[in-house]
Amino acid sequence: MKTSIWTKFVATIVALTLVMSAVVPTFAKTSGKCDGDCDQCPSLVIPGIFQSEVFLYDENGEIAVNADGQPYTGPFYMESTEEIIKIALVRLLVPLLMALGFQRDYFDLLANQAGEAVGDILMKNIKCDENGKVIKDIRATKYNGSVATLSEHDRNHILDAVPLQKYIDIAGADHLYFFSYYSLGNMIDTVEELYDYIQMIKEQTGHDKVNIVPISQGGSLANLLLQMYKDKGRDISEDINRIIYVVPAKNGSSIVGEILEYGLLDDDEALYSYMIPRLMGNTSSSYLINLLIRLFPKDVLNSLLDGAFDGLINNGLKYSTLIWGLCPQENYPGAAEKYLSDENTKEIRRQTDIFYEAQCNADRNILDAIDSGVEVFDICGYNYSLYAIVDCWDDVSADGVIQLESTSMGAYACGVDVELPEGYVTEDPNCTNPDHNHIDPHNLVDARAGLLPDHTFYFYNQNHERTGSNDVVMKLAVALLTDENFTDVYSYPDKFPQFNTARDTDDIIRDVENMKAKDLSDLDPAVAAELEAAIAKVDAVIENTVVDTDALEEAKDDFYHARAKAEGTEYNPDEVDKTEETLTKFTKLASDLAYKFFGPRGWFDSK
């Protein structure tokens, strides 16, 4: 599932992260080609945070545009950069100057003004009201038919977000559906719409059952969906054939939970040393920020950060019940007491309590669904630290955004690169078959502790946001959706082992396909032969779904060298931006020295 750097930032900060539609639409009837008479069940993707196309509409019912005539972009649909700077200066300049003058009486004023400014800037267009309904006219693009009925733009958006072309090749575009929703909206409304959408698919295709694919935030929607079936007195197996969870937020994200309950990372070393570089990819600008934040006294900086996050939550996010769906159940009581305990949030609390109950019942509801005939599978990543913005970031194995306990439905791990202790024994294993080995090859994860040991697949070192760029994950999901003989992790161990490895093949697959489409008849025969051999080598490596990282890198290197020769250029994979490299080394050294000699404090703080 591809995301932009903006999405990564937002998902990490507010989620993260480390959800809408207040009215259930009337769906148009569009018949599928098979009328239920085929051996492929239609499949519905329930995407993750910000994977749906969503627009802000103006008072005339038109998509709102900025001064340049371009639609406002999510997730915040903000004003221009100039307007943001203007608001920030007007609101923060005076209290900031007062606080910089070391007058502690102004720290609270600065924190309050920072919170209000963040609320005004970021939440202005996306706030929900006290009933959890979006105030402005924000709409997700709705797809009232299968992918086969959509425009080229819509098809491209869906397949870019979730690369399932191979599913279309097998089952047909008329069997693939995409449930679009606003990720900061209302949980109950969204899941009621999802329930109706499933009925629409059955009507359109003539099939009596549907596969669902909850991805990331979609996993939290699935919690309430399963509970909703019970509350309606319906057996979920009446509608659902298979559930294929993909990196699901089944128990939320610890990033969201920790921020809501405790706030940001309470670690001075992290703040002044590694938090910002790890979030920004260890760039020169990230280390420069490390140096610049020392211009503020530590108390001032903490007031700014605490005020900004409180403003983000109090001025908007706490009214988004879909954001509360990303709060782990262990954090919810404390977080709800902190933010949802006054009269203004009474209705929000009522709704989030409904989801919390569904979240607490999730394991039981999944097992009951299985008992009724629904087949359930899970795909997750592990051994990748959470983003370093909450205290638990380095204590748990995760995929960067969601902790393994959530995405794996309870598997046990001690942390990133921390092996299970000698003599380790699983407590209350969910698989007791002595012939089943559910310990990963690196001795890092015990899948027996997970809810579905025989139906959960793990990808070592998999980053959450690059899951869709791992072609093996997508091939695995397609196989589970289309092959009824694929029943557990033992069905095809030579092709889809329970424990596999991350790989990112987006670029190489695209580049190889582009080269295949070119006319190579004018090339020197030897050069053409070398290129064809390199392409064949890449194809062979990609075809192998048991990830061999070294083989992939070797095949990529051969291909890019052969392509460069065919194009009369040179391939220099080790060539880097010397200016950026030098700046990064310099700013990192300066940041490290500042921490060594000044410690976790501002330039002008006393020791």
ZAFIFI-239084 format. One record per residue (C-alpha): residue in three letters; z, y, x. Coordinates in nm, 2 decimals. Example, Ala and Ser with C-alpha at 12.3 -4.5 7.8 and 13.67 -1.06 7.14 Angstrom:
# ZAFIFI-239084
- ALA; 0.78; -0.45; 1.23
- SER; 0.71; -0.11; 1.37
//
This chain:
# ZAFIFI-239084
- MET; 0.00; 0.00; 0.00
- LYS; -0.12; 0.31; 0.17
- THR; 0.08; 0.63; 0.17
- SER; 0.04; 0.97; 0.32
- ILE; 0.28; 1.13; 0.57
- TRP; 0.40; 1.35; 0.28
- THR; 0.47; 1.04; 0.08
- LYS; 0.66; 0.89; 0.37
- PHE; 0.87; 1.20; 0.41
- VAL; 0.95; 1.22; 0.04
- ALA; 1.01; 0.85; -0.01
- THR; 1.25; 0.86; 0.29
- ILE; 1.43; 1.18; 0.21
- VAL; 1.47; 1.17; -0.17
- ALA; 1.44; 0.80; -0.21
- LEU; 1.44; 0.80; -0.01
- THR; 1.25; 0.67; -0.01
- LEU; 1.37; 0.52; 0.21
- VAL; 0.89; 0.78; -1.22
- MET; 0.71; 0.90; -1.63
- SER; 0.56; 0.92; -1.96
- ALA; 0.77; 1.03; -2.25
- VAL; 0.51; 0.92; -2.51
- VAL; 0.36; 0.57; -2.53
- PRO; -0.01; 0.62; -2.57
- THR; -0.24; 0.44; -2.81
- PHE; -0.45; 0.21; -2.60
- ALA; -0.83; 0.18; -2.65
- LYS; -0.95; -0.17; -2.72
- THR; -1.19; -0.29; -2.46
- SER; -1.28; -0.66; -2.47
- GLY; -1.28; -0.86; -2.15
- LYS; -1.58; -1.08; -2.07
- CYS; -1.41; -1.41; -2.12
- ASP; -1.21; -1.35; -2.44
- GLY; -0.94; -1.57; -2.29
- ASP; -1.17; -1.86; -2.22
- CYS; -1.14; -1.89; -1.84
- ASP; -0.90; -2.04; -1.59
- GLN; -0.79; -1.70; -1.44
- CYS; -0.50; -1.51; -1.59
- PRO; -0.54; -1.13; -1.60
- SER; -0.31; -0.95; -1.35
- LEU; -0.13; -0.62; -1.38
- VAL; -0.02; -0.42; -1.08
- ILE; 0.30; -0.22; -1.12
- PRO; 0.27; 0.01; -0.82
- GLY; 0.53; 0.18; -0.60
- ILE; 0.65; 0.53; -0.56
- PHE; 0.38; 0.80; -0.57
- GLN; 0.10; 0.54; -0.58
- SER; -0.02; 0.66; -0.91
- GLU; -0.26; 0.95; -0.95
- VAL; -0.05; 1.23; -1.11
- PHE; -0.14; 1.59; -1.20
- LEU; 0.04; 1.90; -1.32
- TYR; -0.12; 2.06; -1.62
- ASP; -0.11; 2.42; -1.72
- GLU; -0.04; 2.58; -2.06
- ASN; -0.40; 2.53; -2.17
- GLY; -0.39; 2.16; -2.11
- GLU; -0.60; 2.18; -1.79
- ILE; -0.51; 2.05; -1.45
- ALA; -0.32; 2.33; -1.27
- VAL; -0.49; 2.47; -0.97
- ASN; -0.37; 2.69; -0.68
- ALA; -0.52; 3.02; -0.56
- ASP; -0.80; 2.83; -0.39
- GLY; -0.89; 2.65; -0.71
- GLN; -0.76; 2.31; -0.58
- PRO; -0.52; 2.10; -0.80
- TYR; -0.16; 2.12; -0.70
- THR; -0.07; 1.81; -0.50
- GLY; 0.23; 1.59; -0.56
- PRO; 0.50; 1.49; -0.54
- PHE; 0.64; 1.84; -0.58
- TYR; 0.34; 2.05; -0.70
- MET; 0.46; 2.34; -0.49
- GLU; 0.33; 2.69; -0.46
- SER; 0.14; 2.80; -0.14
- THR; 0.31; 2.79; 0.19
- GLU; 0.33; 3.17; 0.19
- GLU; 0.52; 3.17; -0.14
- ILE; 0.76; 2.90; -0.02
- ILE; 0.84; 3.10; 0.30
- LYS; 0.88; 3.42; 0.09
- ILE; 1.13; 3.25; -0.15
- ALA; 1.32; 3.10; 0.14
- LEU; 1.35; 3.43; 0.32
- VAL; 1.46; 3.62; 0.02
- ARG; 1.72; 3.36; -0.08
- LEU; 1.85; 3.26; 0.26
- LEU; 1.81; 3.55; 0.51
- VAL; 2.13; 3.74; 0.43
- PRO; 2.37; 3.45; 0.41
- LEU; 2.21; 3.29; 0.71
- LEU; 2.26; 3.61; 0.92
- MET; 2.62; 3.63; 0.80
- ALA; 2.68; 3.26; 0.89
- LEU; 2.51; 3.30; 1.23
- GLY; 2.76; 3.58; 1.29
- PHE; 3.02; 3.30; 1.29
- GLN; 3.19; 3.43; 0.97
- ARG; 3.30; 3.11; 0.82
- ASP; 3.36; 3.27; 0.48
- TYR; 2.98; 3.27; 0.45
- PHE; 2.93; 2.90; 0.51
- ASP; 2.98; 2.81; 0.14
- LEU; 2.75; 3.09; 0.04
- LEU; 2.49; 2.96; 0.28
- ALA; 2.52; 2.61; 0.15
- ASN; 2.50; 2.73; -0.22
- GLN; 2.20; 2.95; -0.15
- ALA; 2.03; 2.67; 0.05
- GLY; 2.08; 2.43; -0.24
- GLU; 1.95; 2.68; -0.50
- ALA; 1.65; 2.77; -0.28
- VAL; 1.56; 2.40; -0.23
- GLY; 1.59; 2.35; -0.61
- ASP; 1.37; 2.65; -0.68
- ILE; 1.11; 2.55; -0.43
- LEU; 1.08; 2.18; -0.47
- MET; 1.21; 2.11; -0.82
- LYS; 1.05; 2.40; -1.00
- ASN; 0.76; 2.21; -1.15
- ILE; 0.90; 1.85; -1.16
- LYS; 1.24; 1.89; -1.32
- CYS; 1.36; 1.66; -1.60
- ASP; 1.58; 1.79; -1.88
- GLU; 1.92; 1.67; -1.98
- ASN; 1.76; 1.39; -2.17
- GLY; 1.57; 1.27; -1.87
- LYS; 1.23; 1.40; -1.99
- VAL; 1.00; 1.59; -1.76
- ILE; 1.00; 1.96; -1.86
- LYS; 0.65; 2.06; -1.73
- ASP; 0.33; 1.89; -1.84
- ILE; 0.30; 1.62; -1.57
- ARG; 0.08; 1.33; -1.65
- ALA; -0.02; 1.02; -1.46
- THR; -0.39; 0.92; -1.50
- LYS; -0.39; 0.64; -1.76
- TYR; -0.62; 0.34; -1.73
- ASN; -0.66; 0.20; -2.08
- GLY; -0.88; -0.08; -1.97
- SER; -0.93; -0.31; -1.68
- VAL; -1.07; -0.19; -1.34
- ALA; -1.41; -0.30; -1.47
- THR; -1.41; -0.02; -1.73
- LEU; -1.30; 0.26; -1.49
- SER; -1.50; 0.53; -1.31
- GLU; -1.58; 0.49; -0.94
- HIS; -1.31; 0.75; -0.85
- ASP; -1.04; 0.56; -1.04
- ARG; -1.15; 0.22; -0.90
- ASN; -1.14; 0.36; -0.55
- HIS; -0.80; 0.51; -0.60
- ILE; -0.65; 0.18; -0.72
- LEU; -0.81; -0.03; -0.45
- ASP; -0.71; 0.22; -0.19
- ALA; -0.35; 0.21; -0.31
- VAL; -0.34; -0.17; -0.34
- PRO; -0.63; -0.35; -0.16
- LEU; -0.70; -0.64; -0.40
- GLN; -1.08; -0.66; -0.38
- LYS; -1.05; -1.03; -0.30
- TYR; -0.87; -1.08; -0.64
- ILE; -1.17; -0.91; -0.80
- ASP; -1.41; -1.14; -0.61
- ILE; -1.23; -1.44; -0.76
- ALA; -1.11; -1.34; -1.10
- GLY; -1.33; -1.04; -1.18
- ALA; -1.27; -0.67; -1.21
- ASP; -1.22; -0.72; -1.59
- HIS; -0.90; -0.92; -1.51
- LEU; -0.73; -0.66; -1.29
- TYR; -0.52; -0.38; -1.45
- PHE; -0.31; -0.10; -1.29
- PHE; -0.01; 0.05; -1.47
- SER; 0.00; 0.42; -1.37
- TYR; 0.32; 0.62; -1.41
- TYR; 0.50; 0.93; -1.28
- SER; 0.75; 0.82; -1.02
- LEU; 1.01; 1.09; -1.09
- GLY; 1.02; 1.05; -1.47
- ASN; 1.21; 0.85; -1.72
- MET; 1.29; 0.48; -1.66
- ILE; 1.33; 0.37; -2.02
- ASP; 1.02; 0.54; -2.15
- THR; 0.82; 0.41; -1.86
- VAL; 0.93; 0.05; -1.91
- GLU; 0.87; 0.07; -2.29
- GLU; 0.52; 0.19; -2.21
- LEU; 0.48; -0.10; -1.96
- TYR; 0.59; -0.35; -2.22
- ASP; 0.32; -0.21; -2.46
- TYR; 0.06; -0.21; -2.18
- ILE; 0.12; -0.59; -2.13
- GLN; 0.05; -0.64; -2.50
- MET; -0.27; -0.43; -2.47
- ILE; -0.39; -0.65; -2.18
- LYS; -0.34; -0.96; -2.39
- GLU; -0.54; -0.81; -2.68
- GLN; -0.82; -0.69; -2.46
- THR; -0.87; -1.01; -2.26
- GLY; -0.79; -1.27; -2.52
- HIS; -0.55; -1.43; -2.28
- ASP; -0.20; -1.53; -2.40
- LYS; -0.03; -1.45; -2.08
- VAL; -0.05; -1.19; -1.79
- ASN; 0.05; -1.20; -1.43
- ILE; 0.25; -0.90; -1.31
- VAL; 0.27; -0.77; -0.95
- PRO; 0.57; -0.53; -0.91
- ILE; 0.54; -0.34; -0.58
- SER; 0.83; -0.15; -0.42
- GLN; 0.96; 0.09; -0.70
- GLY; 0.78; -0.14; -0.94
- GLY; 1.05; -0.40; -0.86
- SER; 1.31; -0.17; -1.02
- LEU; 1.09; -0.13; -1.33
- ALA; 1.07; -0.51; -1.35
- ASN; 1.45; -0.53; -1.37
- LEU; 1.45; -0.34; -1.69
- LEU; 1.14; -0.51; -1.82
- LEU; 1.31; -0.85; -1.79
- GLN; 1.62; -0.72; -1.96
- MET; 1.41; -0.55; -2.24
- TYR; 1.26; -0.89; -2.33
- LYS; 1.61; -1.02; -2.38
- ASP; 1.71; -0.72; -2.58
- LYS; 1.41; -0.76; -2.80
- GLY; 1.50; -1.12; -2.86
- ARG; 1.18; -1.24; -2.70
- ASP; 1.12; -1.50; -2.43
- ILE; 0.93; -1.34; -2.14
- SER; 0.73; -1.65; -2.10
- GLU; 0.55; -1.56; -2.42
- ASP; 0.37; -1.29; -2.22
- ILE; 0.41; -1.35; -1.85
- ASN; 0.26; -1.63; -1.65
- ARG; 0.36; -1.54; -1.29
- ILE; 0.55; -1.26; -1.13
- ILE; 0.45; -1.18; -0.77
- TYR; 0.70; -0.93; -0.62
- VAL; 0.57; -0.74; -0.32
- VAL; 0.83; -0.56; -0.11
- PRO; 1.03; -0.49; -0.43
- ALA; 1.32; -0.25; -0.47
- LYS; 1.49; -0.52; -0.67
- ASN; 1.83; -0.38; -0.57
- GLY; 1.71; -0.03; -0.49
- SER; 1.70; 0.13; -0.15
- SER; 2.01; 0.19; 0.06
- ILE; 1.86; 0.52; 0.16
- VAL; 1.88; 0.64; -0.20
- GLY; 2.22; 0.48; -0.26
- GLU; 2.38; 0.62; 0.05
- ILE; 2.24; 0.97; 0.00
- LEU; 2.36; 0.97; -0.36
- GLU; 2.70; 0.83; -0.29
- TYR; 2.79; 0.96; 0.05
- GLY; 2.52; 1.21; 0.16
- LEU; 2.32; 1.22; 0.48
- LEU; 2.39; 1.04; 0.80
- ASP; 2.74; 1.15; 0.92
- ASP; 2.67; 1.11; 1.29
- ASP; 2.65; 1.41; 1.53
- GLU; 2.47; 1.21; 1.80
- ALA; 2.20; 1.11; 1.54
- LEU; 2.15; 1.46; 1.42
- TYR; 2.11; 1.61; 1.77
- SER; 1.94; 1.32; 1.94
- TYR; 1.73; 1.06; 1.75
- MET; 1.72; 1.12; 1.38
- ILE; 1.44; 1.38; 1.37
- PRO; 1.22; 1.21; 1.64
- ARG; 1.24; 0.87; 1.46
- LEU; 1.14; 1.03; 1.13
- MET; 0.85; 1.22; 1.29
- GLY; 0.72; 0.95; 1.52
- ASN; 0.87; 1.08; 1.85
- THR; 0.63; 1.37; 1.88
- SER; 0.66; 1.68; 2.09
- SER; 0.73; 1.89; 1.78
- SER; 1.02; 1.65; 1.68
- TYR; 1.19; 1.70; 2.01
- LEU; 1.13; 2.08; 1.99
- ILE; 1.31; 2.08; 1.65
- ASN; 1.60; 1.90; 1.82
- LEU; 1.62; 2.20; 2.06
- LEU; 1.57; 2.47; 1.79
- ILE; 1.84; 2.34; 1.55
- ARG; 2.09; 2.41; 1.83
- LEU; 2.03; 2.78; 1.76
- PHE; 2.26; 2.72; 1.46
- PRO; 2.63; 2.66; 1.50
- LYS; 2.70; 2.30; 1.40
- ASP; 2.90; 2.41; 1.09
- VAL; 2.61; 2.63; 0.98
- LEU; 2.36; 2.35; 1.03
- ASN; 2.57; 2.10; 0.84
- SER; 2.61; 2.36; 0.56
- LEU; 2.24; 2.41; 0.54
- LEU; 2.17; 2.03; 0.53
- ASP; 2.44; 1.95; 0.28
- GLY; 2.35; 2.24; 0.06
- ALA; 1.98; 2.15; 0.07
- PHE; 2.04; 1.79; -0.03
- ASP; 2.30; 1.88; -0.30
- GLY; 2.05; 2.13; -0.43
- LEU; 1.77; 1.87; -0.44
- ILE; 1.99; 1.64; -0.63
- ASN; 2.19; 1.87; -0.86
- ASN; 1.89; 2.09; -0.94
- GLY; 1.66; 1.82; -1.04
- LEU; 1.67; 1.46; -0.90
- LYS; 1.98; 1.36; -1.08
- TYR; 1.80; 1.40; -1.41
- SER; 1.53; 1.16; -1.30
- THR; 1.63; 0.82; -1.43
- LEU; 1.36; 0.65; -1.23
- ILE; 1.52; 0.78; -0.91
- TRP; 1.85; 0.63; -1.03
- GLY; 1.66; 0.30; -1.06
- LEU; 1.63; 0.31; -0.68
- CYS; 2.01; 0.32; -0.63
- PRO; 2.16; -0.02; -0.53
- GLN; 2.41; -0.15; -0.77
- GLU; 2.69; -0.13; -0.52
- ASN; 2.64; 0.24; -0.48
- TYR; 2.58; 0.33; -0.84
- PRO; 2.95; 0.36; -0.97
- GLY; 3.04; 0.60; -0.69
- ALA; 2.72; 0.80; -0.71
- ALA; 2.72; 0.82; -1.09
- GLU; 3.08; 0.95; -1.08
- LYS; 2.97; 1.21; -0.83
- TYR; 2.67; 1.34; -1.01
- LEU; 2.68; 1.21; -1.37
- SER; 3.03; 1.28; -1.48
- ASP; 3.00; 1.61; -1.67
- GLU; 2.89; 1.69; -2.03
- ASN; 2.54; 1.81; -1.91
- THR; 2.46; 1.46; -1.77
- LYS; 2.61; 1.25; -2.05
- GLU; 2.27; 1.14; -2.18
- ILE; 2.14; 1.07; -1.83
- ARG; 2.45; 0.86; -1.76
- ARG; 2.39; 0.66; -2.09
- GLN; 2.04; 0.58; -1.98
- THR; 2.12; 0.50; -1.62
- ASP; 2.41; 0.27; -1.73
- ILE; 2.14; 0.08; -1.93
- PHE; 1.94; 0.03; -1.61
- TYR; 2.25; -0.05; -1.41
- GLU; 2.33; -0.34; -1.65
- ALA; 1.98; -0.47; -1.61
- GLN; 2.01; -0.44; -1.24
- CYS; 2.33; -0.64; -1.24
- ASN; 2.17; -0.90; -1.46
- ALA; 1.85; -0.92; -1.25
- ASP; 1.93; -1.25; -1.08
- ARG; 2.02; -1.42; -1.40
- ASN; 1.72; -1.28; -1.58
- ILE; 1.48; -1.40; -1.31
- LEU; 1.63; -1.75; -1.32
- ASP; 1.62; -1.75; -1.70
- ALA; 1.25; -1.65; -1.68
- ILE; 1.19; -1.94; -1.44
- ASP; 1.37; -2.18; -1.67
- SER; 1.14; -2.07; -1.95
- GLY; 0.83; -2.14; -1.75
- VAL; 0.75; -1.82; -1.57
- GLU; 0.67; -1.88; -1.20
- VAL; 0.82; -1.62; -0.97
- PHE; 0.73; -1.54; -0.60
- ASP; 0.84; -1.28; -0.36
- ILE; 0.68; -1.12; -0.05
- CYS; 0.90; -0.91; 0.18
- GLY; 0.92; -0.75; 0.53
- TYR; 1.21; -0.77; 0.77
- ASN; 1.34; -0.67; 1.12
- TYR; 1.24; -0.30; 1.08
- SER; 1.52; -0.04; 1.08
- LEU; 1.58; 0.19; 0.79
- TYR; 1.48; 0.54; 0.86
- ALA; 1.77; 0.70; 1.04
- ILE; 1.90; 0.94; 0.78
- VAL; 2.19; 0.74; 0.63
- ASP; 2.49; 0.58; 0.80
- CYS; 2.38; 0.22; 0.75
- TRP; 2.03; 0.27; 0.90
- ASP; 2.10; 0.04; 1.21
- ASP; 2.33; -0.20; 1.04
- VAL; 2.08; -0.39; 0.82
- SER; 1.75; -0.56; 0.86
- ALA; 1.49; -0.37; 0.65
- ASP; 1.13; -0.27; 0.63
- GLY; 1.19; 0.10; 0.70
- VAL; 1.25; 0.20; 0.34
- ILE; 1.42; -0.09; 0.17
- GLN; 1.69; -0.32; 0.30
- LEU; 1.61; -0.69; 0.33
- GLU; 1.88; -0.79; 0.09
- SER; 1.69; -0.60; -0.18
- THR; 1.33; -0.70; -0.10
- SER; 1.42; -1.06; -0.04
- MET; 1.66; -1.10; -0.34
- GLY; 1.96; -1.17; -0.12
- ALA; 1.85; -1.33; 0.21
- TYR; 2.10; -1.29; 0.49
- ALA; 2.05; -1.12; 0.82
- CYS; 2.28; -0.95; 1.07
- GLY; 2.05; -0.66; 1.16
- VAL; 1.74; -0.57; 1.35
- ASP; 1.69; -0.81; 1.65
- VAL; 2.04; -0.95; 1.59
- GLU; 2.04; -1.33; 1.58
- LEU; 2.24; -1.53; 1.34
- PRO; 2.57; -1.63; 1.52
- GLU; 2.61; -1.97; 1.68
- GLY; 2.74; -2.22; 1.43
- TYR; 2.63; -2.00; 1.14
- VAL; 2.65; -2.18; 0.80
- THR; 2.50; -2.04; 0.48
- GLU; 2.76; -1.95; 0.22
- ASP; 2.65; -2.07; -0.13
- PRO; 2.29; -2.16; -0.03
- ASN; 2.03; -2.15; -0.31
- CYS; 1.85; -2.44; -0.14
- THR; 2.05; -2.75; -0.04
- ASN; 1.76; -2.97; 0.05
- PRO; 1.83; -3.08; 0.41
- ASP; 1.46; -3.12; 0.48
- HIS; 1.40; -2.75; 0.41
- ASN; 1.44; -2.52; 0.71
- HIS; 1.47; -2.17; 0.58
- ILE; 1.58; -2.00; 0.91
- ASP; 1.31; -1.78; 1.05
- PRO; 1.16; -1.87; 1.40
- HIS; 1.34; -1.58; 1.56
- ASN; 1.68; -1.69; 1.42
- LEU; 1.72; -1.36; 1.25
- VAL; 1.70; -1.45; 0.87
- ASP; 1.85; -1.71; 0.65
- ALA; 1.63; -1.74; 0.35
- ARG; 1.86; -2.00; 0.19
- ALA; 2.09; -1.72; 0.09
- GLY; 1.81; -1.56; -0.11
- LEU; 1.77; -1.62; -0.48
- LEU; 1.43; -1.80; -0.44
- PRO; 1.43; -1.98; -0.10
- ASP; 1.13; -2.19; -0.18
- HIS; 0.93; -1.90; -0.33
- THR; 0.99; -1.61; -0.09
- PHE; 0.76; -1.52; 0.20
- TYR; 0.87; -1.31; 0.50
- PHE; 0.67; -1.09; 0.74
- TYR; 0.84; -1.02; 1.07
- ASN; 0.84; -0.65; 1.18
- GLN; 0.66; -0.54; 0.87
- ASN; 0.68; -0.17; 0.79
- HIS; 0.71; -0.10; 0.41
- GLU; 0.45; 0.17; 0.40
- ARG; 0.19; -0.04; 0.59
- THR; 0.23; -0.35; 0.37
- GLY; -0.11; -0.28; 0.21
- SER; -0.27; -0.26; 0.55
- ASN; -0.16; -0.62; 0.63
- ASP; -0.46; -0.82; 0.51
- VAL; -0.25; -1.14; 0.51
- VAL; 0.00; -1.00; 0.26
- MET; -0.29; -0.91; 0.03
- LYS; -0.46; -1.25; 0.08
- LEU; -0.12; -1.42; 0.00
- ALA; -0.08; -1.21; -0.31
- VAL; -0.43; -1.30; -0.43
- ALA; -0.38; -1.67; -0.36
- LEU; -0.06; -1.67; -0.56
- LEU; -0.23; -1.49; -0.85
- THR; -0.54; -1.71; -0.86
- ASP; -0.44; -2.06; -0.74
- GLU; -0.23; -2.26; -0.98
- ASN; -0.18; -2.53; -0.71
- PHE; 0.00; -2.27; -0.50
- THR; 0.35; -2.35; -0.62
- ASP; 0.59; -2.28; -0.33
- VAL; 0.62; -2.20; 0.04
- TYR; 0.53; -2.56; 0.12
- SER; 0.19; -2.56; -0.06
- TYR; -0.02; -2.43; 0.23
- PRO; 0.21; -2.40; 0.53
- ASP; -0.09; -2.40; 0.77
- LYS; -0.24; -2.10; 0.60
- PHE; 0.05; -1.92; 0.44
- PRO; 0.38; -2.02; 0.62
- GLN; 0.70; -1.89; 0.48
- PHE; 0.76; -1.68; 0.79
- ASN; 0.47; -1.48; 0.92
- THR; 0.42; -1.16; 1.12
- ALA; 0.31; -0.81; 1.04
- ARG; -0.04; -0.69; 1.13
- ASP; -0.24; -0.38; 1.06
- THR; -0.61; -0.45; 1.01
- ASP; -0.73; -0.16; 0.80
- ASP; -0.93; 0.01; 1.07
- ILE; -1.08; -0.29; 1.24
- ILE; -1.20; -0.45; 0.91
- ARG; -1.36; -0.12; 0.81
- ASP; -1.52; -0.06; 1.15
- VAL; -1.66; -0.42; 1.16
- GLU; -1.80; -0.39; 0.81
- ASN; -1.96; -0.06; 0.89
- MET; -2.12; -0.21; 1.20
- LYS; -2.25; -0.51; 1.01
- ALA; -2.43; -0.27; 0.77
- LYS; -2.63; -0.11; 1.05
- ASP; -2.97; -0.21; 1.17
- LEU; -2.93; -0.35; 1.52
- SER; -3.29; -0.46; 1.56
- ASP; -3.36; -0.19; 1.82
- LEU; -3.08; -0.29; 2.05
- ASP; -3.13; -0.46; 2.38
- PRO; -3.10; -0.83; 2.30
- ALA; -2.81; -0.88; 2.54
- VAL; -2.62; -0.59; 2.40
- ALA; -2.69; -0.71; 2.04
- ALA; -2.57; -1.06; 2.13
- GLU; -2.25; -0.93; 2.28
- LEU; -2.18; -0.72; 1.97
- GLU; -2.26; -1.01; 1.73
- ALA; -2.02; -1.23; 1.93
- ALA; -1.75; -0.97; 1.92
- ILE; -1.79; -0.93; 1.54
- ALA; -1.77; -1.31; 1.50
- LYS; -1.45; -1.31; 1.71
- VAL; -1.29; -1.04; 1.49
- ASP; -1.40; -1.23; 1.18
- ALA; -1.24; -1.55; 1.31
- VAL; -0.91; -1.38; 1.39
- ILE; -0.90; -1.21; 1.05
- GLU; -0.98; -1.53; 0.88
- ASN; -0.68; -1.69; 1.04
- THR; -0.39; -1.60; 0.81
- VAL; -0.12; -1.72; 1.05
- VAL; -0.09; -1.40; 1.25
- ASP; -0.16; -1.41; 1.62
- THR; -0.10; -1.06; 1.74
- ASP; -0.24; -1.12; 2.09
- ALA; -0.56; -1.27; 1.96
- LEU; -0.61; -0.98; 1.73
- GLU; -0.57; -0.72; 2.00
- GLU; -0.81; -0.91; 2.23
- ALA; -1.07; -0.93; 1.95
- LYS; -1.03; -0.56; 1.87
- ASP; -1.07; -0.47; 2.24
- ASP; -1.39; -0.68; 2.27
- PHE; -1.54; -0.54; 1.95
- TYR; -1.48; -0.17; 2.04
- HIS; -1.61; -0.22; 2.39
- ALA; -1.93; -0.39; 2.25
- ARG; -1.97; -0.12; 1.98
- ALA; -1.94; 0.15; 2.24
- LYS; -2.21; -0.02; 2.46
- ALA; -2.43; -0.05; 2.15
- GLU; -2.39; 0.32; 2.08
- GLY; -2.43; 0.43; 2.44
- THR; -2.08; 0.56; 2.47
- GLU; -1.76; 0.45; 2.65
- TYR; -1.45; 0.29; 2.50
- ASN; -1.13; 0.42; 2.65
- PRO; -0.84; 0.28; 2.45
- ASP; -0.58; 0.41; 2.69
- GLU; -0.72; 0.76; 2.67
- VAL; -0.45; 0.99; 2.53
- ASP; -0.42; 1.36; 2.45
- LYS; -0.29; 1.46; 2.79
- THR; -0.16; 1.79; 2.66
- GLU; 0.04; 1.62; 2.38
- GLU; 0.16; 1.35; 2.62
- THR; 0.29; 1.61; 2.86
- LEU; 0.45; 1.82; 2.59
- THR; 0.62; 1.51; 2.45
- LYS; 0.76; 1.41; 2.79
- PHE; 0.88; 1.77; 2.86
- THR; 1.04; 1.83; 2.52
- LYS; 1.20; 1.49; 2.52
- LEU; 1.35; 1.55; 2.86
- ALA; 1.47; 1.89; 2.75
- SER; 1.62; 1.74; 2.43
- ASP; 1.79; 1.46; 2.63
- LEU; 1.93; 1.70; 2.89
- ALA; 2.06; 1.93; 2.61
- TYR; 2.25; 1.64; 2.46
- LYS; 2.38; 1.52; 2.79
- PHE; 2.51; 1.86; 2.89
- PHE; 2.59; 2.03; 2.56
- GLY; 2.66; 1.73; 2.34
- PRO; 2.63; 1.73; 1.96
- ARG; 2.67; 2.11; 1.90
- GLY; 2.48; 2.43; 1.88
- TRP; 2.39; 2.64; 2.19
- PHE; 2.66; 2.89; 2.11
- ASP; 2.93; 2.66; 1.98
- SER; 3.25; 2.64; 2.19
- LYS; 3.34; 2.29; 2.32
//
